[in-house]
């Protein structure tokens, strides 16, 4: 009796895999469509049809389109390839790899040094007027085990007074304290009249493909644009 039940179940699964789902293109083999759905269970696929590129399948999900390979093990969304089992963004990982920066080429003398002298190094391109930079700075000021190199990178097109603030910070006797005063306490410092590396930092940012703040660089050359918590940043810096 039990054997008959197993045979019945197996035949049912076989029949299901060979039956087209309503809405799927007749050009899609039902077994392929079933495999795609099985490997992307979190995506409510309305219909599957062959894509214009051989080997790819178009997945209609409401009013959106995604693409997958014939196995459903890889999904293409917004120009990025994702591994469906692990949800890894393979495109982002590849971009990270090809855009790594040689840490040894960074002109650290152009940066404000703070944090743990023996900590994990991170370079931060920051705009004194940037709200996201200020949020990051609240995390960095008490971070443990991280040595920070802050490159002043004012984005004048967005924040017209940022360059003046950056100059005031650099020309202060205690640069890091001045940075905290401006960014976290909202203080206005005396006008900076010394020579600053701001122009050089802007040129460096262009060379490295950095156009927004905050942007961070790890010692192994990885870049990250945005804010992280102190714990999240340390975990990111520890990645191999």
ZAVEXDREN-273751 format. One line per 8 residues: number of its first residue (from 1); for each residue x, y, z of C-alpha. Coordinates in Angstrom, 1 decimal. Layout:
BEGIN
NUM> X/Y/Z | ...
***
This chain:
BEGIN
1> 0.0/0.0/0.0 | 2.8/2.4/1.0 | 4.6/1.7/-2.2 | 1.5/2.6/-4.2 | 1.3/5.9/-2.4 | 4.9/6.8/-3.3 | 4.4/5.8/-6.9 | 1.2/8.0/-7.0
9> 3.1/11.0/-5.5 | 6.0/10.5/-8.0 | 3.6/10.4/-10.9 | 1.8/13.5/-9.6 | 5.0/15.4/-9.4 | 6.0/14.3/-12.9 | 2.7/15.3/-14.3 | 2.9/18.7/-12.5
17> 6.4/19.3/-14.0 | 5.1/18.6/-17.5 | 2.0/20.8/-17.2 | 2.2/24.4/-18.3 | 1.2/27.1/-15.8 | -1.5/29.4/-17.1 | 0.1/32.5/-18.5 | 3.4/30.9/-19.4
25> 4.5/31.0/-23.0 | 4.0/27.7/-24.9 | 7.6/28.1/-26.0 | 8.8/27.4/-22.4 | 9.2/23.7/-21.4 | 6.9/23.2/-18.4 | 9.8/21.3/-16.5 | 12.0/24.4/-17.0
33> 9.3/26.7/-15.8 | 8.7/24.5/-12.7 | 12.5/24.4/-11.9 | 12.7/28.2/-12.2 | 9.8/28.6/-9.8 | 11.2/26.1/-7.4 | 14.5/27.8/-7.2 | 13.0/31.3/-6.7
41> 10.2/30.5/-4.3 | 10.1/34.1/-2.9 | 9.2/35.6/-6.3 | 5.5/35.4/-7.2 | 6.0/34.7/-10.9 | 2.9/35.3/-13.0 | 4.3/34.2/-16.3 | 7.5/32.9/-17.9
49> 8.6/33.3/-21.5 | 11.8/33.1/-23.4 | 13.9/36.3/-23.4 | 15.4/37.8/-26.6 | 18.8/36.4/-25.4 | 19.3/32.7/-25.9 | 19.3/30.9/-22.5 | 17.5/33.6/-20.6
57> 13.9/33.6/-19.4 | 11.7/36.6/-18.8 | 9.8/36.5/-15.5 | 6.7/38.7/-15.2 | 6.0/39.6/-11.6 | 3.0/42.0/-11.5 | 4.1/45.0/-13.5 | 7.8/44.2/-13.3
65> 10.2/42.1/-15.3 | 13.1/39.9/-14.1 | 15.3/37.5/-16.0 | 16.7/34.2/-15.0 | 18.7/31.3/-16.4 | 17.0/28.1/-17.3 | 17.7/26.7/-13.8 | 16.4/29.6/-11.7
73> 19.8/29.6/-9.9 | 20.6/33.1/-11.1 | 18.3/36.1/-11.3 | 18.9/39.4/-13.2 | 17.3/42.5/-11.6 | 18.2/46.1/-12.3 | 21.2/45.1/-14.2 | 22.6/43.0/-11.4
81> 23.0/39.2/-11.3 | 21.9/37.6/-8.1 | 22.6/34.0/-6.9 | 19.1/33.0/-5.8 | 20.2/30.3/-3.3 | 22.5/32.6/-1.3 | 20.9/36.0/-2.4 | 24.4/37.2/-3.2
89> 24.7/40.2/-5.6 | 27.3/38.8/-7.9 | 27.5/42.0/-9.9 | 28.2/44.1/-6.9 | 30.9/41.7/-5.7 | 32.5/41.8/-9.1 | 32.3/45.6/-9.3 | 33.9/45.7/-5.9
97> 36.7/43.5/-7.0 | 37.6/45.4/-10.2 | 37.4/48.8/-8.5 | 39.6/48.1/-5.6 | 42.0/50.8/-4.6 | 45.7/50.3/-3.8 | 45.9/51.6/-0.2 | 49.6/52.3/-0.5
105> 48.9/55.0/-3.1 | 46.6/57.0/-0.7 | 48.3/60.3/0.3 | 47.6/59.9/4.0 | 49.3/63.2/4.9 | 46.2/64.8/3.3 | 44.0/63.3/5.9 | 43.0/63.9/9.5
113> 44.0/61.0/11.7 | 41.9/59.8/14.6 | 40.7/56.7/16.4 | 42.7/53.8/17.7 | 46.4/54.1/16.6 | 46.7/50.3/16.4 | 43.2/49.8/15.0 | 42.0/48.6/11.5
121> 42.6/51.5/9.1 | 39.8/53.1/7.1 | 39.9/56.1/4.8 | 36.8/58.3/4.8 | 36.0/61.0/2.3 | 33.7/63.4/4.1 | 31.9/66.7/3.6 | 31.5/68.7/6.8
129> 28.0/69.8/5.8 | 26.8/66.3/4.7 | 24.1/65.0/7.0 | 25.0/61.4/6.3 | 28.7/62.2/7.1 | 27.6/63.6/10.4 | 25.7/60.4/11.2 | 28.8/58.4/10.3
137> 30.9/60.7/12.5 | 28.7/60.0/15.5 | 29.6/56.3/15.0 | 33.3/56.9/14.4 | 34.0/59.1/17.4 | 33.5/56.2/19.9 | 34.4/53.3/17.6 | 36.8/50.8/19.1
145> 39.7/49.1/17.2 | 39.4/51.5/14.1 | 42.0/54.0/12.9 | 40.4/56.7/10.8 | 42.0/58.8/8.0 | 39.5/61.5/7.1 | 39.9/63.2/3.8 | 38.0/66.5/3.7
153> 36.0/66.5/0.5 | 33.5/69.4/0.4 | 30.8/69.1/-2.2 | 30.2/72.8/-2.9 | 27.5/72.2/-5.6 | 25.3/70.8/-2.8 | 26.7/72.5/0.2 | 28.0/76.0/-0.7
161> 29.6/76.7/2.7 | 31.2/73.2/3.0 | 34.6/74.3/1.6 | 34.9/77.2/4.1 | 34.1/74.8/6.9 | 36.6/72.3/5.6 | 39.3/74.9/5.5 | 38.5/76.0/9.1
169> 38.8/72.4/10.3 | 42.1/71.8/8.5 | 43.7/75.1/9.8 | 42.7/74.5/13.4 | 45.3/73.5/15.9 | 43.5/70.2/16.7 | 42.0/69.1/13.4 | 40.0/66.2/14.7
177> 38.5/68.2/17.6 | 37.6/71.0/15.1 | 36.0/68.4/12.8 | 33.8/67.2/15.7 | 33.0/70.8/16.7 | 31.7/71.6/13.2 | 30.0/68.4/12.3 | 28.5/67.3/15.6
185> 28.2/70.5/17.7 | 27.4/72.9/14.9 | 30.1/75.4/15.8 | 31.5/78.0/13.5 | 35.2/78.2/13.6 | 37.6/81.0/12.7 | 38.2/81.3/8.9 | 40.9/79.0/7.7
193> 43.8/80.9/6.2 | 46.4/78.2/6.0 | 47.3/76.0/3.0 | 44.9/73.1/2.7 | 44.8/69.8/0.8 | 41.2/70.3/-0.3 | 42.0/70.8/-4.0 | 44.3/67.7/-3.9
201> 41.6/65.7/-2.1 | 39.1/66.7/-4.8 | 41.5/65.6/-7.5 | 42.1/62.3/-5.6 | 38.4/61.6/-5.3 | 37.9/62.1/-9.1 | 40.8/59.8/-9.8 | 39.4/57.1/-7.5
209> 35.8/57.4/-8.9 | 34.5/58.9/-5.7 | 31.7/61.4/-6.2 | 29.6/61.2/-3.0 | 30.1/61.4/0.7 | 30.6/59.6/2.9 | 32.7/57.1/1.0 | 35.0/54.7/2.9
217> 38.0/52.6/1.7 | 39.3/49.6/3.6 | 43.0/48.6/3.7 | 42.4/45.9/1.1 | 41.0/48.4/-1.3 | 37.3/47.8/-1.0 | 35.0/50.9/-1.2 | 31.7/51.5/0.4
225> 29.5/54.6/-0.2 | 27.1/55.3/2.7 | 26.8/55.0/6.5 | 27.7/52.0/8.7 | 27.4/51.6/12.5 | 30.7/51.3/14.4 | 30.1/47.6/14.7 | 29.1/47.2/11.1
233> 32.1/49.1/10.0 | 34.5/47.0/12.0 | 32.9/43.8/10.7 | 33.3/45.2/7.1 | 37.0/46.0/7.7 | 37.6/42.5/9.1 | 36.3/40.8/6.0 | 38.8/38.9/3.9
***
